[in-house]
Amino acid sequence: MANMAQAIRMALHYGEENLDVKHIFGEDVGAPLGGVMTKTQGLKTAWNSPLDERGIVGTAMGLAQTGMRSVAEIQFSDYIFNTFDLLKIAGNSCWSSRGQFPMPMVLMAITGGGIHGSIYHSHSIDGWVTRLAGWKIVQPSTPIDAYGLMLSAIEDPNPVMFLPPKSLLRVKGSEKIAGEPEDERELRKLIDKPIKGDATNWQPTWPDIEYTPIPLGEAKLLREGSDAVVISYGRHVLMAKNVADKLSKEGFGEVQVLDLRTLYPYDWAAISQAVRQSGRVLIVTEETEITQFGEHLLRRIVDEHFYSLTVRPRVLAGAHVPGIGLAQSLEKASIPQEIDVEKELKALLSEIA
Amino acid sequence: MDTQREGEHVVQVDRFPVQPFKDKNFSLNFYRQMMRARVLDERLIKMVKSGQGHFWIGGPGEEAFSTSLGMLVDKGEGLEHDYLHLHYRNNSVVMAMGMPMVEFIRQMASKQSDIFSGGRNFSGHCAYRPWNVVPVTSTIETQFSVAPGTAMAQLTNREEGKKSGVTIVVGGDAGSAEADFATAMIWASRPGKELPLLMIVTNNGWGISTAAETQHGEKHVHERAKPFGIKTAMVDGLQADKVWAAISKALEYVRETGKPFMLECMVSRMYGHSSSSGANLVEGEACPIDIFEKKLLKSQWLDAEEIKKIRAELEEECNEAHEKVLTEELPTADSIYEYSFADKNEGGIPGRDF
């Protein structure tokens, strides 16, 4: 099975061949590197830009003003902060011009911790960017979702921020992308630039992948369960599923796990149904805990489903610290780990209604 | 969005004499356009002062520059034509392109009928897709980061052998202190991928209340482009014939070579920064209309009576537009979410959209 980096690469290839993507660009996005995480290796429209995040976002916006499709990258989401007034303008361009200038652009930035990335390679920006009205915000947790969501992001007429979790880029999927070779070694041979030898003239051989978009705004039910629900996304939704499987085996109960996949517009219908079903809710995010996206979901759940809740709903989030410390002990103490999810879920399941 | 309001637009001068300012008809038309811009700004200021608008920022002192640019632009929609990333003092550029006065008055009055923003944005913040006028922002610099994008699309078009216009970005001298100014120079001068980008700095010597000379050590802003290999020029933006020639030459260079150019136009700021600083006439700031008017009087193409007549006609045009706008509606409260997304004419908060 493809890993997430390969899945994104195949989606971008599909985009430049079939969806009129003319520019894929950012820092080290073109040859020879093809992206720090290899997401853009071998793509014919990929090119290296100056190390200038404002220029990257601004150029993507200008291309979008002409209707020319592009996928731009901020190398790590941690470096997005000096572009915020441009992001605000990208989000309000359609609105402030009464629909004259929509911004059909995709801005990709790998996000979150889990790679021992210290202060500037571990940040989660979910709370910051979901506040940017006018943007759609996507965060896949699996390669097949990354593939389908990227296709939809490219086709969307609005600015879409695509935030693959850093720590999941090398994780293989459990579902095959339509058209992907059966043998993952074959896929590597076809589309991964050789690590050894002279790869100066290397060109990928693309498999005949199919068009399988996943609509933005649709959550995915990762695990059935009627005793509680975990609402999450990105790498923590996979963490939650592992914990739910474990607790099921240990007889604690059956926990539903909902992967939002799109943070905005989020799938309120799916969230509502899940909340009403069990009345026990845990929201897990890895960003810091003060004024963040999980808190918004909690507020709306309390506002609209208060009488469906059987026990106190919970948010599990990262510590409100200025950065993620490099030492493993510091990172683990800053970002929710499986053991933290397990502790919260056990408390949620055992609380007497 | 509204379609272009045919019938309301002034006549656009499409073809110009070889030596335009030696041509009487051209010169008188140019004078009238400058005066229209001034009459409009004076009216917009009055509207703010009488509570009919919330904020004024504009371009008295820039009319020679803005009229020239507006008339020289290749106007139209799409990559074949020029893209304009304007500044908030550039109403009169869009007016010289042919936009009627009434549209600017609508924006000042925040009316639903405001063709640029539907009552959502300040006066001076034009956006008009049929002419590639991308939304003006209140930030003084971001247009310099965005302009390389439209120029990049035009480069792509050129590389594919298609007809393509150029991109024009305008900002003030104070805005050149922001990082985006460097962004535009760097992105426009990448070796082998130079962009068809005309960067224009309208230098009025001020950043709100702060004199440029107290903050900028460089002698001239345009000289900052030279290390990038970008050709530059500086022009007296108060002299209609000179600024016309400079813009013509700069545009010609960018169109022919596909490479960037930086033009610094020295202008004045006759009514201060904005309504926040009073919007009163500032002593000592030169007037480009007076300068041009003197030339026309000297050449006897104009006399005092004709000046009065032109002024009266333009005042009447403005009165009619103003009266029309006063009867129009403000945007409705329930329209706040409209156009939040291109594919859904609503949305913006949970419960109202998805």
Interface residues (C-beta under 8 A of the other chain):
Chain A: K22 H23 S49 P50 D52 R54 G55 V57 G58 T59 A60 M61 G62 L63 A64 Q65 T66 M68 N82 D85 L86 I89 S93 C94 W95 S96 S97 R98 G99 Q100 F101 P102 M103 P104 A133 G134 K136 D156 P157 N158 G217 P265 Y266 D267 W268 R300
Chain B: M1 D2 G78 L79 Y83 D114 F116 S117 G118 R120 N121 H125 A127 Y128 R129 V134 P135 T137 T139 T142 F144 S145 V146 A147 P148 G149 T150 A151 M152 A153 Q154 T156 T167 A179 D180 T183 I186 W187 R190 E338 Y339 S340 F341 A342 D343 N345 G347 G348 P350 D353 F354
